[in-house]
Amino acid sequence: MQDKPLKTVLIVGCGYIGGRVAALLAAEGHDVSAVVRSRQSAEKLAESGAMAVCADLDRLPTDVDWGCQAADIYYFAPPPIEGQQDLRMRAFLASLPASLSVRRFVYISTSAVYGDCHGAWITETQPLQPTTPRGWRRLDAEQQLQAWCEKQAAQWMILRVPGIYGPGKLPLERLRKGTPVLRETDAPYTNRIHADDLAAICIAAMQSSSCNQVYNVSDGHPGNMTDYFFRVADAAGLPRPPEVSREEAQTVLSAGMLSFLNDSRRMDNSKLLQQLGIELRYPGLDAGLQHCFGN
Ligand SMILES: NC(=O)c1ccc[n+]([C@@H]2O[C@H](COP(=O)([O-])OP(=O)(O)OC[C@H]3O[C@@H](n4cnc5c(N)ncnc54)[C@H](OP(=O)(O)O)[C@@H]3O)[C@@H](O)[C@H]2O)c1
């Protein structure tokens, strides 16, 4: 396997982050094939210069054509919404023909694989103890990918990503509705990354001279989730949402939101910054929100 990044790139799951990665790579002169599920997303992609491949990982045909012979693969498709396994990752890996030569995978996983760390600072050596099916599915995907790469002598990079925010990806709808948040003193630690920084990190991971590594991806400034909603509300000129106790939260918040409130951890991003040589454009929420609101 050669170590130099290939010019042909396959982005599996080319949405909010994939679109940014595709645009950056197209500008560097790469040939980008991008997998999406819907025709609508495929049409949108065509405008960015990427070649869209429309395929549903839940229903792959046996003879799917990924549109390339050799590729660096960015895998950004989310797992299914149920179960403890990532059957989409399984189907995708099984669909890769022996004739397709893969140099390296970059996979966006999530920090949910660590489970609840009771607010502790954690590095990549933290034991993996997911507390939600969402976390287990991601751990399953990480393990499938590593096993496949070992068998095929391909390289991998796993990015454990926390909350992604950026233009068009802020909880404004929720704030407009006045959906309550957990009382700040009860709110768990959360970590964040701006979408533009994440896109640059994905490319750095693909082009790095190191490989087969896991990285915590974060802007290095964890905060609590309530403070996040307050700061977004302030930046958007919206009223701050009402605070509720943990007990009240059980009745007024969605199961999805509650699952995020049970894990608390602070991600140490030193390995990311040092080993991949990343200089974050938005190393804190204030800078990131200023960018989102065009200030
Ligand atoms: N949001 C967060 O805070 C957060 C945190 C950590 C990790 N992540 C993960 O980061 C990754 C990238 O996020 P993103 O914001 O770029 O996601 P996104 O905008 O929702 O994009 C997901 C892409 O995957 C495609 N896709 C979904 N299901 C598919 C299927 N069954 N078959 C084929 N393609 C499918 C979608 O295609 P269509 O558009 O055609 O449906 C879309 O192109 C995702 O895995 C996400 O779960 C997100």
Ligand as a Chemical Component Dictionary entry (heavy atoms), coordinates in Angstrom:
data_LIG
# 
_chem_comp.id                   LIG 
_chem_comp.type                 NON-POLYMER 
_chem_comp.pdbx_formal_charge   0 
_chem_comp.three_letter_code    LIG 
# 
loop_
_chem_comp_atom.comp_id 
_chem_comp_atom.atom_id 
_chem_comp_atom.alt_atom_id 
_chem_comp_atom.type_symbol 
_chem_comp_atom.charge 
_chem_comp_atom.model_Cartn_x 
_chem_comp_atom.model_Cartn_y 
_chem_comp_atom.model_Cartn_z 
_chem_comp_atom.pdbx_ordinal 
LIG N1  N1  N 0  -24.504 15.928 14.425 1  
LIG C1  C1  C 0  -23.562 15.735 15.295 2  
LIG O1  O1  O 0  -23.399 16.521 16.223 3  
LIG C2  C2  C 0  -22.639 14.545 15.146 4  
LIG C3  C3  C 0  -21.745 14.234 16.162 5  
LIG C4  C4  C 0  -20.840 13.183 15.984 6  
LIG C5  C5  C 0  -20.869 12.441 14.808 7  
LIG N2  N2  N 1  -21.785 12.744 13.850 8  
LIG C6  C6  C 0  -21.750 11.939 12.616 9  
LIG O2  O2  O 0  -20.947 12.605 11.664 10 
LIG C7  C7  C 0  -21.256 12.084 10.372 11 
LIG C8  C8  C 0  -21.384 13.221 9.380  12 
LIG O3  O3  O 0  -22.391 14.105 9.852  13 
LIG P1  P1  P 0  -23.188 15.062 8.845  14 
LIG O4  O4  O 0  -23.676 16.194 9.679  15 
LIG O5  O5  O -1 -22.391 15.330 7.635  16 
LIG O6  O6  O 0  -24.442 14.121 8.474  17 
LIG P2  P2  P 0  -25.551 14.396 7.352  18 
LIG O7  O7  O 0  -25.523 15.804 6.871  19 
LIG O8  O8  O 0  -26.837 13.883 7.908  20 
LIG O9  O9  O 0  -25.093 13.470 6.134  21 
LIG C9  C9  C 0  -25.252 12.088 6.172  22 
LIG C10 C10 C 0  -25.056 11.547 4.773  23 
LIG O10 O10 O 0  -25.210 10.125 4.828  24 
LIG C11 C11 C 0  -26.127 9.730  3.803  25 
LIG N3  N3  N 0  -26.862 8.557  4.251  26 
LIG C12 C12 C 0  -27.637 8.423  5.338  27 
LIG N4  N4  N 0  -28.168 7.201  5.381  28 
LIG C13 C13 C 0  -27.747 6.547  4.284  29 
LIG C14 C14 C 0  -27.991 5.269  3.748  30 
LIG N5  N5  N 0  -28.796 4.385  4.326  31 
LIG N6  N6  N 0  -27.389 4.944  2.575  32 
LIG C15 C15 C 0  -26.576 5.828  1.945  33 
LIG N7  N7  N 0  -26.306 7.055  2.414  34 
LIG C16 C16 C 0  -26.904 7.410  3.562  35 
LIG C17 C17 C 0  -27.061 10.913 3.593  36 
LIG O11 O11 O 0  -27.654 10.850 2.289  37 
LIG P3  P3  P 0  -29.075 11.592 2.025  38 
LIG O12 O12 O 0  -28.824 13.058 2.195  39 
LIG O13 O13 O 0  -29.417 11.241 0.620  40 
LIG O14 O14 O 0  -30.030 11.031 3.046  41 
LIG C18 C18 C 0  -26.058 12.065 3.739  42 
LIG O15 O15 O 0  -25.382 12.259 2.532  43 
LIG C19 C19 C 0  -22.537 11.270 10.539 44 
LIG O16 O16 O 0  -22.197 9.900  10.634 45 
LIG C20 C20 C 0  -23.063 11.760 11.864 46 
LIG O17 O17 O 0  -23.899 10.805 12.487 47 
LIG C21 C21 C 0  -22.658 13.777 13.977 48 
# 
loop_
_chem_comp_bond.comp_id 
_chem_comp_bond.atom_id_1 
_chem_comp_bond.atom_id_2 
_chem_comp_bond.value_order 
_chem_comp_bond.pdbx_ordinal 
LIG N1  C1  SING 1  
LIG C1  O1  DOUB 2  
LIG C1  C2  SING 3  
LIG C2  C3  SING 4  
LIG C2  C21 DOUB 5  
LIG C3  C4  DOUB 6  
LIG C4  C5  SING 7  
LIG C5  N2  DOUB 8  
LIG N2  C6  SING 9  
LIG N2  C21 SING 10 
LIG C6  O2  SING 11 
LIG C6  C20 SING 12 
LIG O2  C7  SING 13 
LIG C7  C8  SING 14 
LIG C7  C19 SING 15 
LIG C8  O3  SING 16 
LIG O3  P1  SING 17 
LIG P1  O4  DOUB 18 
LIG P1  O5  SING 19 
LIG P1  O6  SING 20 
LIG O6  P2  SING 21 
LIG P2  O7  DOUB 22 
LIG P2  O8  SING 23 
LIG P2  O9  SING 24 
LIG O9  C9  SING 25 
LIG C9  C10 SING 26 
LIG C10 O10 SING 27 
LIG C10 C18 SING 28 
LIG O10 C11 SING 29 
LIG C11 N3  SING 30 
LIG C11 C17 SING 31 
LIG N3  C12 SING 32 
LIG N3  C16 SING 33 
LIG C12 N4  DOUB 34 
LIG N4  C13 SING 35 
LIG C13 C14 SING 36 
LIG C13 C16 DOUB 37 
LIG C14 N5  SING 38 
LIG C14 N6  DOUB 39 
LIG N6  C15 SING 40 
LIG C15 N7  DOUB 41 
LIG N7  C16 SING 42 
LIG C17 O11 SING 43 
LIG C17 C18 SING 44 
LIG O11 P3  SING 45 
LIG P3  O12 DOUB 46 
LIG P3  O13 SING 47 
LIG P3  O14 SING 48 
LIG C18 O15 SING 49 
LIG C19 O16 SING 50 
LIG C19 C20 SING 51 
LIG C20 O17 SING 52 
# 
